[in-house]
Amino acid sequence: CPPLSFPPPPRAPARAPSPSSLHSHRTISQRAPVPEMADEKGPTAWDKKFVENYDTFIFDCDGVLWRGGEKIKGAAEAVSKLMEIGKRVFFVTNNSTKSRKQYVKKIQGHGIPVKDSTQILSSAFAAASYLKSINFRHKAMVVGHEGIGLELEEHQINYVNVSELLGGKQLQVSELLKAPIDPDVGAVVVGMDLTFTYSKSALASLHIQRNREKNGCFLLSTNQDSTFPSEGGRFLPGAGASVAHLEAACNMKAKNVGKPEPFMFQ
């Protein structure tokens, strides 16, 4: 499964327009909220001239379409209208907890008529695509949720989740030092992990220590966002917090494939 690529549009793409910039033709921040579908005289009214200037719109998800479990007012209506008038719409997310197919269901659940996974580019998909692009022949160790594993399966890449190796337990130092090291692990893929622990970090770093010289085992991050937006305008630790922990533990900089790195859009 090759990396997702977009055919070049005849005009420049735009990111999600914000209420404060609807009457501007500049590039829009990916974190900007979607304009509310107000009446035609309101400050956030649909700007036909702005929309006509672009053929493609690329939306972030967390903090743009929703914030945690909260829907962002006007987001579904704005995106749906763009699709109705024939605009190309894509969704890009650094959240690796779900696969692209799972994101299709989630976005549809927010009232947006996304057709299939070809409209979605996730950091989990980017990580799997990157490994495929470098002809990765080893096993990947996942520190994260099922979204990464599902995308690795789609790309026919063998993997093991560090949680499976630990059996859901927290090991003592003596137990960690006796834990078996799989010689075939050639990459540790780190994403959002809501159950990140010292044991996971230790086991991942021990694999890199043992296999780095043997097969070039390296650290691969789905993204390095230190936080992610949640309900009530609050922020919680993101994948970047786990990545920073492992970089320190492994004495190695992670290869990042999530936004804003160019690989995600190649």
C-alpha positions as CSV (number, residue, x, y, z in Angstrom):
1,C,0.0,0.0,0.0
2,P,1.9,3.1,-1.2
3,P,1.9,6.4,0.7
4,L,-1.2,8.5,0.0
5,S,-0.7,11.1,-2.7
6,F,-3.0,13.8,-3.9
7,P,-3.2,14.6,-7.6
8,P,-2.1,18.2,-8.2
9,P,-5.0,20.6,-8.2
10,P,-5.3,23.4,-10.8
11,R,-5.2,26.0,-8.0
12,A,-3.6,26.2,-4.6
13,P,-5.2,24.2,-1.7
14,A,-6.4,25.9,1.4
15,R,-6.6,24.8,5.0
16,A,-9.7,25.2,7.2
17,P,-10.8,28.8,7.2
18,S,-11.3,30.6,10.5
19,P,-14.0,33.1,11.3
20,S,-11.5,35.9,11.6
21,S,-10.0,35.2,8.2
22,L,-13.0,34.4,6.0
23,H,-12.4,37.5,3.9
24,S,-8.8,36.8,3.3
25,H,-7.0,34.8,0.6
26,R,-4.0,33.8,2.6
27,T,-3.1,30.3,3.7
28,I,-5.2,29.3,6.8
29,S,-3.7,27.7,9.9
30,Q,-4.4,24.0,10.3
31,R,-5.4,24.6,13.9
32,A,-8.0,27.3,13.0
33,P,-11.6,26.4,13.8
34,V,-14.1,25.8,11.0
35,P,-16.5,28.7,10.3
36,E,-20.0,28.4,11.7
37,M,-22.8,28.2,9.2
38,A,-24.5,31.5,10.3
39,D,-26.9,33.6,8.3
40,E,-25.6,35.3,5.3
41,K,-25.2,38.6,7.1
42,G,-23.4,37.3,10.2
43,P,-19.6,37.7,10.8
44,T,-19.0,34.0,10.1
45,A,-21.3,33.8,7.0
46,W,-20.3,31.6,4.1
47,D,-17.9,33.5,1.9
48,K,-18.5,32.3,-1.7
49,K,-15.6,34.3,-3.2
50,F,-13.2,32.8,-0.7
51,V,-14.4,29.3,-1.4
52,E,-14.3,29.7,-5.1
53,N,-10.6,30.5,-5.0
54,Y,-9.7,27.0,-3.9
55,D,-10.4,23.5,-5.2
56,T,-9.0,21.5,-2.3
57,F,-9.5,21.9,1.5
58,I,-7.4,20.0,4.1
59,F,-8.8,19.8,7.6
60,D,-7.1,18.8,10.8
61,C,-9.4,16.8,13.1
62,D,-8.6,17.3,16.8
63,G,-9.3,20.9,17.8
64,V,-10.8,21.7,14.4
65,L,-13.7,19.2,13.8
66,W,-14.0,18.2,17.5
67,R,-12.3,18.8,20.8
68,G,-12.2,15.5,22.8
69,G,-15.8,14.3,22.9
70,E,-17.2,17.7,22.0
71,K,-18.3,18.6,18.5
72,I,-17.1,22.1,17.4
73,K,-20.1,24.1,16.4
74,G,-20.5,24.6,12.6
75,A,-17.7,22.2,11.6
76,A,-19.8,19.4,10.2
77,E,-22.0,21.8,8.3
78,A,-19.1,23.7,6.8
79,V,-17.2,20.6,5.6
80,S,-20.4,19.0,4.3
81,K,-21.2,22.0,2.3
82,L,-17.8,22.1,0.7
83,M,-18.3,18.5,-0.4
84,E,-21.8,19.2,-1.7
85,I,-20.4,21.9,-4.1
86,G,-17.7,19.6,-5.4
87,K,-14.6,20.7,-3.5
88,R,-12.0,18.0,-2.8
89,V,-11.8,17.5,1.0
90,F,-9.1,15.6,2.9
91,F,-8.6,15.0,6.6
92,V,-5.1,15.0,8.2
93,T,-4.5,13.9,11.8
94,N,-1.5,13.3,14.0
95,N,-3.6,11.2,16.3
96,S,-2.4,7.6,15.8
97,T,-4.8,5.8,18.1
98,K,-7.1,4.9,15.2
99,S,-6.6,3.5,11.7
100,R,-7.8,5.4,8.6
101,K,-10.8,3.0,8.3
102,Q,-11.7,3.7,11.9
103,Y,-11.4,7.5,11.3
104,V,-13.9,7.1,8.4
105,K,-16.5,5.9,10.9
106,K,-15.6,8.5,13.5
107,I,-15.9,11.4,11.0
108,Q,-19.1,10.0,9.6
109,G,-20.4,9.8,13.2
110,H,-19.9,13.6,13.4
111,G,-22.2,14.1,10.4
112,I,-19.6,14.5,7.7
113,P,-20.1,12.4,4.6
114,V,-16.6,11.2,4.1
115,K,-16.6,8.4,1.5
116,D,-13.6,6.2,2.3
117,S,-10.1,6.1,3.8
118,T,-8.5,7.7,0.7
119,Q,-9.7,11.0,2.1
120,I,-7.8,10.5,5.3
121,L,-4.1,10.7,6.1
122,S,-3.2,9.7,9.7
123,S,0.2,9.6,11.4
124,A,-0.3,5.9,12.0
125,F,-0.7,5.4,8.2
126,A,2.4,7.7,7.6
127,A,4.5,5.5,10.0
128,A,3.5,2.3,8.2
129,S,4.0,3.9,4.8
130,Y,7.5,5.2,5.8
131,L,8.6,1.7,6.9
132,K,7.3,0.3,3.6
133,S,9.1,3.0,1.6
134,I,12.5,2.1,3.1
135,N,11.9,-1.6,2.4
136,F,11.8,-2.5,6.1
137,R,12.2,-6.2,6.5
138,H,12.3,-6.6,10.3
139,K,9.7,-6.6,13.0
140,A,8.3,-3.3,14.5
141,M,7.7,-2.8,18.2
142,V,4.7,-0.6,18.8
143,V,4.4,1.7,21.8
144,G,0.9,3.0,21.3
145,H,-2.7,2.0,20.5
146,E,-4.2,-0.3,17.9
147,G,-4.3,2.3,15.1
148,I,-0.6,1.8,14.5
149,G,-0.9,-2.0,14.4
150,L,-3.8,-1.9,12.0
151,E,-2.0,0.3,9.6
152,L,1.1,-1.9,9.9
153,E,-1.0,-4.9,9.0
154,E,-2.4,-3.1,6.0
155,H,1.2,-2.7,4.8
156,Q,2.1,-6.3,5.6
157,I,4.6,-5.3,8.2
158,N,5.2,-7.7,11.1
159,Y,4.9,-6.1,14.5
160,V,4.4,-6.7,18.2
161,N,2.9,-4.3,20.7
162,V,5.0,-3.8,23.8
163,S,1.9,-4.1,25.9
164,E,1.5,-7.7,24.8
165,L,5.1,-8.5,25.8
166,L,4.4,-7.1,29.3
167,G,1.1,-8.8,29.6
168,G,-0.4,-5.7,31.1
169,K,2.0,-5.8,34.1
170,Q,4.5,-3.4,35.6
171,L,7.8,-5.2,35.9
172,Q,10.5,-4.7,38.6
173,V,14.0,-3.7,37.4
174,S,15.3,-7.2,38.0
175,E,12.5,-8.6,35.8
176,L,13.1,-6.1,33.0
177,L,16.8,-7.0,32.9
178,K,15.8,-10.7,32.5
179,A,13.1,-10.0,29.8
180,P,13.9,-11.7,26.5
181,I,15.0,-9.4,23.6
182,D,13.6,-10.2,20.2
183,P,16.5,-9.9,17.8
184,D,14.2,-9.2,14.8
185,V,12.9,-5.9,16.2
186,G,14.3,-3.3,13.9
187,A,12.2,-0.3,14.8
188,V,10.3,1.0,17.8
189,V,7.2,3.0,16.6
190,V,5.9,5.4,19.2
191,G,2.6,7.1,19.1
192,M,-0.1,8.3,21.5
193,D,-0.2,5.9,24.4
194,L,-2.7,6.5,27.2
195,T,-1.2,3.8,29.3
196,F,2.5,4.7,28.8
197,T,4.7,3.3,31.6
198,Y,8.3,3.0,32.8
199,S,8.2,-0.7,31.9
200,K,7.2,0.1,28.3
201,S,9.9,2.6,28.0
202,A,12.5,0.3,29.5
203,L,11.6,-2.7,27.3
204,A,11.6,-0.5,24.2
205,S,15.0,1.0,25.0
206,L,16.5,-2.4,25.8
207,H,15.5,-3.6,22.4
208,I,17.2,-0.6,20.7
209,Q,20.3,-1.0,22.9
210,R,20.6,-4.7,21.9
211,N,19.6,-4.4,18.2
212,R,21.0,-1.1,17.1
213,E,24.3,-2.5,16.0
214,K,22.9,-5.7,14.7
215,N,20.1,-4.5,12.4
216,G,20.0,-0.7,12.8
217,C,17.1,-0.6,15.1
218,F,15.7,2.9,15.4
219,L,13.1,5.1,16.9
220,L,10.1,6.2,14.7
221,S,7.5,8.7,16.0
222,T,4.1,9.0,14.5
223,N,4.2,12.7,15.7
224,Q,5.8,14.8,18.3
225,D,2.9,17.0,19.5
226,S,3.6,17.6,23.2
227,T,-0.1,18.1,23.9
228,F,-3.6,17.5,22.3
229,P,-6.8,19.5,22.7
230,S,-9.5,18.2,25.0
231,E,-12.9,19.3,26.3
232,G,-13.3,22.7,27.9
233,G,-10.3,24.2,26.1
234,R,-7.9,22.1,28.1
235,F,-4.8,20.3,26.9
236,L,-3.5,16.9,27.9
237,P,-0.1,15.3,27.2
238,G,0.4,14.1,23.6
239,A,2.5,11.6,21.8
240,G,5.4,14.0,21.9
241,A,5.7,13.5,25.7
242,S,6.2,9.7,25.3
243,V,8.6,10.3,22.3
244,A,10.7,12.7,24.4
245,H,10.9,10.1,27.2
246,L,12.1,7.4,24.8
247,E,14.6,9.7,23.1
248,A,16.2,10.4,26.4
249,A,16.1,6.7,27.5
250,C,17.5,5.5,24.2
251,N,19.9,8.4,23.7
252,M,18.6,8.6,20.1
253,K,16.5,11.2,18.2
254,A,13.4,9.8,16.7
255,K,12.6,9.9,13.0
256,N,9.3,11.8,12.8
257,V,6.8,11.2,10.0
258,G,3.8,13.2,11.4
259,K,2.9,16.8,10.8
260,P,4.6,19.1,10.0
261,E,7.2,16.8,8.4
262,P,7.0,16.7,4.6
263,F,6.8,12.8,4.4
264,M,3.2,12.9,5.5
265,F,2.2,14.9,2.4
266,Q,4.5,13.2,-0.2
